[in-house]
Amino acid sequence: MPWLRLVNVARLAGAPVWLLLVAVVDAVWRFGLSRIAMHHHALLEATEGWRTTASLGDLVSVGPWSLLDPLRAPDGSFLRQPFWEATLWTIVVWTPVAMVLLRLGVLLTAGRDLPGFVETWKIIGKRLKSAVVISVLPAVCALPLLLFLWFADGIATAERAFSEWSYVFAPLAIAAGLVVGLLLAGAKAAIPFGLAALVSQEKVDAMDCLSRGYEVTFRRLPQLVLLAVPALVLLVIAVGAWHLVGLTAASTMRNPVWTEFLYRFPTIVGMTVGWALVGGVYLLLRQSAGGQEVEDVWDGPKAKSLKIPSVKRDVKRG
């Protein structure tokens, strides 16, 4: 049963260095979101009384995987600026950390030990440019089709609507819409899997990594669902255990700052183990898709061997 390899990833739930990293980044991220919310306080006050699915204030108390729903006015207008600032801030802060956790999950699933902190960040730093390409490429590929849909919709639903144009553009518009849907919906899984491929192989190729992400997403969808079940069970166990520990510890304290951190700690564990499990699931899907062994993972740059002078040679010279 290949999914048993994912059990090794649960080790991160007790890894102080990596949990501390996620906790620090989480604090920085939440602080940044609160600053964005304060900066647009007047704009947010103007939306008071409107029914919204989420606000910037809500984002401070949730994890980075949560859906960033835009604020919408009663007339459907889109309050773009605070939403996109929050989205950009989330991507900038969490992408490098997610790549680190993905690599940890890949290595643990492959049966390796946890790597060094500095060594891991050196590897991630050299791959950030490719990570940007992987994150942006699906939207870039979908952009021409979106422009076509915008153009066709403008003609078919002009002020003086001509219903015949709707039927003329229907075949192309529906086909383009389906392709856009596949690209952007599939990107929600393909981009994390592409980043996992990026940090697990020696040769860096953003296009190849993204294609691998789409391949394991669409061609191995049943396997993905089957692997997601034990991964979620492991995640629930890890988070639930720390939640129980946090509640017990908080019952012995009165300081609100301390108790708030204890209540937040299970979420930090969930983010750490969750992203690592994504890396582990990718490794198992890669084996199913291409027959590549799970153990076939790049361990990192090899250390240069030190040249030690020969003692015999020095004695002869003397």
C-alpha positions as CSV (number, residue, x, y, z in Angstrom):
1,M,0.0,0.0,0.0
2,P,1.9,3.1,-1.2
3,W,-0.1,5.5,0.9
4,L,1.6,4.2,4.0
5,R,4.6,6.2,3.0
6,L,2.6,9.3,3.8
7,V,2.8,8.4,7.5
8,N,6.4,9.5,7.5
9,V,5.2,13.0,6.7
10,A,3.4,13.2,10.0
11,R,6.9,13.6,11.6
12,L,6.7,17.3,10.7
13,A,4.0,17.7,13.4
14,G,6.8,17.4,15.9
15,A,9.6,19.2,14.1
16,P,10.2,22.4,16.1
17,V,12.4,24.2,13.5
18,W,9.9,23.9,10.7
19,L,6.9,24.6,12.9
20,L,8.6,27.7,14.2
21,L,9.2,28.8,10.6
22,V,5.6,28.5,9.7
23,A,4.5,30.2,12.9
24,V,6.7,33.2,12.2
25,V,5.6,33.5,8.6
26,D,2.0,33.1,9.7
27,A,2.4,36.0,12.2
28,V,4.0,38.2,9.5
29,W,1.2,37.3,7.0
30,R,-1.6,38.1,9.4
31,F,0.1,41.3,10.4
32,G,0.3,42.3,6.8
33,L,-3.3,41.5,6.2
34,S,-4.3,43.6,9.2
35,R,-2.3,46.5,7.8
36,I,-4.0,46.2,4.5
37,A,-7.4,46.1,6.2
38,M,-6.5,49.3,8.3
39,H,-5.3,51.0,5.1
40,H,-8.7,50.4,3.5
41,H,-10.7,51.0,6.6
42,A,-12.7,53.8,5.1
43,L,-13.5,51.6,2.1
44,L,-14.5,48.7,4.3
45,E,-16.7,51.0,6.4
46,A,-18.5,51.9,3.3
47,T,-19.4,48.3,2.8
48,E,-20.9,47.9,6.2
49,G,-24.4,46.4,6.0
50,W,-23.6,44.7,2.7
51,R,-23.8,40.9,2.8
52,T,-20.3,39.5,1.9
53,T,-18.9,36.0,2.0
54,A,-15.6,37.2,3.4
55,S,-13.7,40.3,4.3
56,L,-10.1,41.2,4.9
57,G,-10.7,41.1,8.6
58,D,-11.8,37.5,8.3
59,L,-8.7,36.6,6.4
60,V,-6.5,37.4,9.5
61,S,-8.0,34.4,11.4
62,V,-7.9,31.8,8.7
63,G,-5.2,29.7,6.9
64,P,-3.6,30.6,3.6
65,W,-5.4,27.8,1.8
66,S,-8.8,29.6,2.4
67,L,-10.7,31.0,-0.6
68,L,-10.1,34.8,-0.9
69,D,-13.6,35.9,-1.8
70,P,-13.7,39.4,-3.2
71,L,-15.9,42.1,-1.5
72,R,-18.9,42.9,-3.6
73,A,-21.2,45.9,-3.5
74,P,-25.0,45.5,-3.9
75,D,-24.8,46.6,-7.5
76,G,-22.2,43.9,-8.2
77,S,-19.2,46.2,-8.5
78,F,-15.8,44.7,-7.5
79,L,-13.7,46.3,-4.9
80,R,-10.5,45.2,-6.5
81,Q,-7.7,47.1,-4.7
82,P,-7.9,45.6,-1.1
83,F,-8.7,42.1,-2.5
84,W,-5.8,42.0,-4.9
85,E,-3.4,43.5,-2.4
86,A,-4.3,40.7,0.1
87,T,-4.0,38.1,-2.6
88,L,-0.6,39.3,-3.8
89,W,0.6,39.6,-0.2
90,T,-0.5,36.0,0.5
91,I,1.2,34.6,-2.6
92,V,4.5,36.5,-2.0
93,V,4.7,35.4,1.7
94,W,3.5,31.8,1.4
95,T,4.9,30.6,-1.9
96,P,8.6,30.1,-0.7
97,V,7.4,28.5,2.5
98,A,5.0,26.2,0.6
99,M,7.9,25.1,-1.6
100,V,10.0,24.3,1.5
101,L,7.2,22.2,3.0
102,L,6.6,20.5,-0.4
103,R,10.3,19.5,-0.5
104,L,10.1,18.2,3.1
105,G,7.1,16.1,2.2
106,V,8.8,14.7,-0.9
107,L,11.9,13.7,1.0
108,L,10.0,12.1,3.9
109,T,7.8,10.2,1.5
110,A,10.8,8.9,-0.3
111,G,12.2,7.6,3.0
112,R,14.9,10.4,3.5
113,D,15.7,12.2,6.7
114,L,14.8,15.8,7.2
115,P,17.3,18.1,5.4
116,G,19.2,21.0,6.9
117,F,17.4,24.4,7.2
118,V,20.0,26.5,5.3
119,E,20.5,23.8,2.7
120,T,16.8,23.7,1.9
121,W,16.4,27.4,1.6
122,K,19.4,27.6,-0.8
123,I,17.6,25.1,-3.1
124,I,14.3,27.0,-2.9
125,G,16.0,30.3,-3.5
126,K,17.5,29.1,-6.8
127,R,14.0,27.9,-8.0
128,L,11.9,30.9,-7.1
129,K,12.0,32.3,-10.7
130,S,10.7,29.0,-12.1
131,A,8.0,29.0,-9.3
132,V,6.8,32.4,-10.5
133,V,6.5,31.0,-14.1
134,I,4.6,27.9,-12.9
135,S,2.2,30.1,-10.9
136,V,1.5,32.6,-13.7
137,L,1.6,30.4,-16.8
138,P,-1.9,28.9,-16.6
139,A,-3.4,32.4,-16.5
140,V,-1.2,33.6,-19.3
141,C,-2.3,30.6,-21.5
142,A,-6.0,31.4,-20.7
143,L,-5.7,35.1,-21.4
144,P,-6.1,34.9,-25.2
145,L,-9.3,32.8,-24.8
146,L,-10.6,35.2,-22.1
147,L,-10.1,38.1,-24.5
148,F,-11.9,36.3,-27.2
149,L,-14.8,35.5,-24.8
150,W,-14.9,39.2,-23.8
151,F,-14.9,40.3,-27.4
152,A,-17.6,37.7,-28.4
153,D,-19.7,38.6,-25.4
154,G,-19.5,42.3,-26.3
155,I,-20.9,41.6,-29.8
156,A,-23.5,39.1,-28.8
157,T,-24.9,41.2,-25.9
158,A,-24.4,44.7,-27.2
159,E,-26.9,47.5,-26.3
160,R,-28.8,46.5,-29.4
161,A,-28.7,42.8,-28.9
162,F,-28.8,40.5,-32.0
163,S,-29.7,37.0,-30.9
164,E,-28.3,35.5,-34.1
165,W,-24.7,36.5,-33.0
166,S,-25.2,34.5,-29.8
167,Y,-25.8,31.3,-31.9
168,V,-22.9,32.2,-34.3
169,F,-20.4,32.5,-31.5
170,A,-21.9,29.7,-29.4
171,P,-19.6,26.8,-30.6
172,L,-16.4,28.8,-30.3
173,A,-17.5,30.5,-27.0
174,I,-18.5,27.3,-25.3
175,A,-15.3,25.5,-26.5
176,A,-13.1,28.4,-25.3
177,G,-15.0,28.6,-22.0
178,L,-14.5,24.9,-21.4
179,V,-10.7,25.2,-22.1
180,V,-10.4,28.2,-19.8
181,G,-12.3,26.2,-17.1
182,L,-10.0,23.2,-17.5
183,L,-6.9,25.4,-17.3
184,L,-7.9,27.5,-14.3
185,A,-9.8,24.9,-12.4
186,G,-7.0,22.3,-13.0
187,A,-4.4,24.9,-12.0
188,K,-5.7,24.8,-8.4
189,A,-4.1,21.3,-8.1
190,A,-1.6,21.5,-11.0
191,I,0.3,24.5,-9.6
192,P,1.0,22.9,-6.2
193,F,2.0,19.6,-7.9
194,G,4.1,21.6,-10.3
195,L,5.9,23.2,-7.5
196,A,6.4,19.8,-5.9
197,A,8.0,18.6,-9.1
198,L,10.2,21.7,-9.2
199,V,11.7,21.0,-5.8
200,S,12.1,17.3,-6.2
201,Q,14.2,17.1,-9.4
202,E,17.7,18.4,-10.1
203,K,17.1,19.9,-13.6
204,V,14.7,22.9,-13.4
205,D,12.2,23.3,-16.2
206,A,9.1,25.2,-15.4
207,M,7.1,24.1,-18.4
208,D,7.9,20.4,-17.7
209,C,7.0,20.7,-14.0
210,L,3.7,22.4,-14.8
211,S,2.9,19.7,-17.4
212,R,3.6,17.1,-14.8
213,G,1.2,18.8,-12.4
214,Y,-1.6,18.8,-15.0
215,E,-0.8,15.2,-15.9
216,V,-1.1,13.9,-12.4
217,T,-4.2,16.0,-11.8
218,F,-6.2,14.9,-14.9
219,R,-4.8,11.6,-15.9
220,R,-4.6,10.2,-12.4
221,L,-7.7,11.8,-10.9
222,P,-9.1,8.5,-9.4
223,Q,-5.7,7.8,-7.7
224,L,-5.6,11.4,-6.5
225,V,-8.9,11.0,-4.8
226,L,-7.9,7.7,-3.3
227,L,-4.6,9.2,-1.9
228,A,-6.4,12.3,-0.7
229,V,-8.4,10.2,1.8
230,P,-5.5,8.8,3.9
231,A,-3.8,12.2,3.6
232,L,-6.8,13.9,5.1
233,V,-7.0,11.3,7.8
234,L,-3.4,11.9,8.8
235,L,-3.9,15.6,8.7
236,V,-7.0,15.4,10.9
237,I,-5.1,13.2,13.4
238,A,-2.1,15.5,13.6
239,V,-4.2,18.7,13.9
240,G,-6.7,17.0,16.3
241,A,-3.9,15.8,18.6
242,W,-2.4,19.3,18.8
243,H,-5.8,20.8,19.3
244,L,-6.4,18.7,22.3
245,V,-2.9,19.6,23.7
246,G,-3.6,23.3,23.0
247,L,-7.0,23.2,24.8
248,T,-5.4,21.4,27.8
249,A,-2.5,23.9,28.0
250,A,-4.8,26.9,27.6
251,S,-6.9,25.8,30.5
252,T,-3.9,26.4,32.8
253,M,-3.3,30.0,31.6
254,R,-5.1,33.3,31.9
255,N,-2.9,35.5,29.6
256,P,-5.0,36.1,26.5
257,V,-1.9,36.4,24.3
258,W,-0.6,33.0,25.3
259,T,-3.9,31.3,24.9
260,E,-4.5,32.9,21.5
261,F,-1.2,31.4,20.3
262,L,-2.1,28.0,21.7
263,Y,-5.5,28.1,19.9
264,R,-3.6,29.1,16.7
265,F,-1.0,26.4,17.0
266,P,-3.1,23.5,15.5
267,T,-3.7,25.6,12.4
268,I,0.1,26.1,12.1
269,V,0.5,22.3,12.4
270,G,-2.2,21.9,9.8
271,M,-0.4,24.2,7.3
272,T,2.9,22.5,7.9
273,V,1.8,18.9,7.5
274,G,-0.8,19.7,4.9
275,W,1.6,21.3,2.4
276,A,4.1,18.5,3.1
277,L,1.4,15.9,2.4
278,V,0.8,17.5,-1.0
279,G,4.4,16.9,-1.9
280,G,4.1,13.3,-0.7
281,V,0.9,12.7,-2.7
282,Y,2.6,14.1,-5.8
283,L,5.5,11.7,-5.4
284,L,3.0,8.7,-5.3
285,L,1.0,10.0,-8.2
286,R,4.3,10.5,-10.2
287,Q,5.0,6.8,-9.7
288,S,1.5,5.9,-10.9
289,A,1.7,8.1,-13.9
290,G,5.2,7.4,-15.2
291,G,6.5,4.4,-13.4
292,Q,9.3,6.5,-11.8
293,E,10.2,5.1,-8.4
294,V,9.3,6.9,-5.3
295,E,12.9,6.8,-4.0
296,D,14.1,8.6,-7.2
297,V,14.3,12.0,-5.6
298,W,17.1,14.6,-5.9
299,D,18.8,14.9,-2.5
300,G,20.4,18.3,-3.2
301,P,23.8,19.5,-4.4
302,K,26.6,17.3,-3.5
303,A,29.2,18.7,-1.1
304,K,32.6,19.4,-2.7
305,S,35.2,17.0,-1.5
306,L,38.1,18.6,0.4
307,K,41.6,18.1,-1.1
308,I,43.7,16.8,1.7
309,P,47.5,16.9,1.1
310,S,49.2,13.6,1.1
311,V,51.4,13.0,4.2
312,K,53.8,10.7,2.3
313,R,54.4,13.4,-0.3
314,D,55.1,16.0,2.3
315,V,57.6,13.6,4.1
316,K,59.5,13.0,0.8
317,R,59.8,16.7,0.2
318,G,61.1,17.2,3.7
